[in-house]
């Protein structure tokens, strides 16, 4: 059974966010087996997809697992899956003008491939509700001063925290265990870019210790909240975000009302065989 590792939201190997991708011939195996594979891969997410009969709303069924649990929405592993389907020629059966349609826990998602090789995901926009900063969250973030806090339910369930500047975001050394208490899924920290001429408008980092991921290098789904957050502040619906600590990637976002478009590159870095069948 063929399995790949794809670096998403980057055009260079060993950058962006690595995702495992396993394309199945038929229905999903038992959840326990899917979880074991994801735990063995030990990446922030491993995606599993299988083809659907023609004529429906989607061409592929898609699920994502962290090393610890299944998640409702994942951007970078969806981008990685679309890249694998394009690269292997498997997307041609349901391809319409470069479009791949997925059905997932969060609904119908699409991935459109452009001539330049970029892939654009169409995801639901997350709502933003201002909330008071939870007690001791500043301590969990290493004492960083907090400017604003938003809840991103219902789609992703993160806590979005605005910090003072890019330097603060980059140098953050949070207490990952303490961050477990503050959100259903994870905590996103963000700030405006210090120098937008470098090609990005805002920076962010994402921490998801409750799902076995201390820090996710580039979280596509988080940008469904970052897009409306920064669009309102910067007065533009098309922006580029830089996410990550030691390992980084770029996500181009377009806010389109109830939908957010996420655009990036992907590159395959490992193509191997999984020897254990379900």
N, C-alpha and C positions, 0 to 999 in steps of 0.2 A: 504494500500500500504506500503510494508516493506521498511524501510530506515535505513541505518547504518552509524556510524561514525567509521572510521578506521584510526589508527595512522600509517603513512607510513614512511619508511626508519628508522625503529626501531623495536626491538623485545620486547620492554617493553611498557606497557600502560602509557599514559600521557607523552610520549616523541615523538620525530619525528614531523611529520606534520599531523594534523588531516584533513581528507577529508570526506565529505558526499558522500554516494553512494546510488543511487536509480536505481534499475533494473526494466525496464518497460516491459510489455508484448507485446506491439505493438509500432507503430510509436511515434515519439516525440510529446508531447502535444504542444500547442502554446508557443512561446518563452516567452511571458509575464508570463505564469505560471511557467516555468522553472526558470525564474529570481526571481520570488517571493519566490519559495522554497529555492533557494540559498541565498537570502537575509534573510529568516527566519532562515536558518541554521547558517548563519553568520560565516562561516569558509572561509579560503582563497580560496578554491574551493569546489564545489559540482559537482560530476560527474553523468551524466545520460546516460544509455546505454539500447539499445534494440537489440534483436536477429535479424539476417538477414537470408534470405533463404539460404539453403546449395548450394554449388557449386560456390560461388563467391570468390572474393579476400579476403574477411573478414567475420568473424563470427558475429561480433557485431558492431553496430554504436555507437559512443561515442562522447559526448559533455561535456564541462566544463564551469561552471559559477562561477565567484566571487560574492560577495554580490552586486557588482555594474555593472558587464558586463560579456559577454561571452568572452572567451579567445581562441586563436588559438592552443595553446600547453600547456599541463600540465603533468608533470611527476608523482608527488606524488599521484594525484587522479587517474591516470591510474594504478599505482601500487596497489592502494586501490581497484579499480574495479576488477582487476585480482584476488586479494586476495578474494574478496567477491564471485566471480564466482567459484573459486576453492573450497572455504569453503562451498558453498551452493550446489555444484554438478552441477551447470548450465553450467559449461565449458565443460562438457563431450561431448556435441553434436558436437562441432567443434574442439575438442582437438586432436592434433597430436603430440605425444611425449612431452606432457606438454605445447603445444603451443596454445596461444589464439591470434587471429588476430582481430584488431580493424581498422575501418575506421573513420577518424576524419578530421577536417579542415586542418590539416598539412599533410595529406596523410595516408598511411597504417602504423600502428604501431603494434608491436607484444610484447607479454609478455610470457616468458618461465619460468615455475616453475621447480626448481631442487628438488632432493630428500631431501635436507636439509631444504627445505621450503623457500629458497630465491627465489625471482622473478627477472628476468632480462628483462628489457625493451630495445627494439631496436628503437632508435630515430634518426632523421637526425642530423648530426653534424652542428653546427652553424659556420658561417664564422666569422673571426675576422679582422677588419679593424682598424689600428691605427689612432686615431684622436686626435687633440689638446684637452686639458682639457677645457671644457666650462667655460666661465667666471662665477665666484662665486660658482662653484660646490664645491670647497674646503670649502667655508663658510657654504654651505648647509650640508656638512659632519662634521661640528663642528671644522673646521680648520685643519683636518688631512692632512699631506703632501702626495701628489699624486706622484707615480712613473711612471705610464703609464695609458693610457685610450684607450679602444677599443670599437668600435661599433660592435654589434653582429647580425646585420641584415643579411639575411632577415628572418630567422626562428623565432627568439624570440624578436629582437628589443630592447635589453637591452643595457645599458652602463656598460661595465665591467671596474672597476677601481682597479688598483693594489696599495695597501698601503704598508707601510714600513715593518710591522711585525704583528704577530698574536695578540700581546697585543693591538695594535692600532685598529685592526678589532674588537676585543672583547669589547673594551671600547668605541666604537663609539657611539655618541649620536646625530644622524643627525636631521636636520630640515625637517620633512617629507613633509610639505607643499611646501617647497622650492625645494625638489627633483622632484616634478611633472614636472618641466620645462626642465629636462635634458635628457629624453629618451621617446621613443614611449611607452614602457611597464614599465620598471623599472630600478633600479640601483643595480648592484652587486658589492660588495667590496670583495677583496680577498688578501691573503698573504700566504707565505709558513708556514708550521708548524714549531713551535719552536723546538719541539722534536718529530721527526717522529717515534721514538720507541713506542710512545703512540698509534699507529695504524692508523694514518692518515697523509697525505702528504701535504695538504693545508687546509686552513680555508676560509670560506666565510660567508657573510650575504647578504640578498636580501630585497630590499625595493620597494614596488609597490603601492604608495599612489594614483596614477591615477586610479587604479582598486579597490580602497577601502581597500587596504591591506598595512598598514604602514610597517610591517615587516612580511615576510613569513618565517616560521621556517626552512623548508628544501625544496628547489625548485629544483625538478628533472630536469626540462627543462633548468635551468641555467647551469647545469653541461654539457650540450651539447656544451657550450662555454668554461666552466672551464676546460674540458678535453683536448681540443687542446692547450689551453693557458698553462697549467702546463705540459703537455706532452713535449712541445717544450722546456720548461725551465729545466725540471728535467730529460729529456732524456729517459722517459719510457712511454709506452702506457697504462699501467695498474696502476691506482692510486686510492687512497681513499680520499674523501673529507669530512670534518666535517663542517656542516653548522648550524648556529643558534646563537641566543643571549641567552636569558634565557632558551629557549627550543631548543634542538639540535638533530641532527640525522646524520647518516653516509651514504654516497653514494659511492659505489665502481664503478669506471668508467673504461671502456676499449675503447680506441680510435681505430676505425676500418675504417679509411679513411672517407668516406662520411657518415658513421653511427657511433653513439656512443651508447655503451651498458651501462645501468644504473642498478645496482644490489642493492637490499636491502630487508629487512624484512618488514612485516606489521602485525598488530594485531588489531582485532575488539574490540572496547571499548563500543559501544552502538549499540543495535539492537532493533528497535522500529517500530511503525506504524504511517505513515502519514495519518491523518484522513481527509484531504481535497483533494478531487479528482480534476483533471483538468476539 
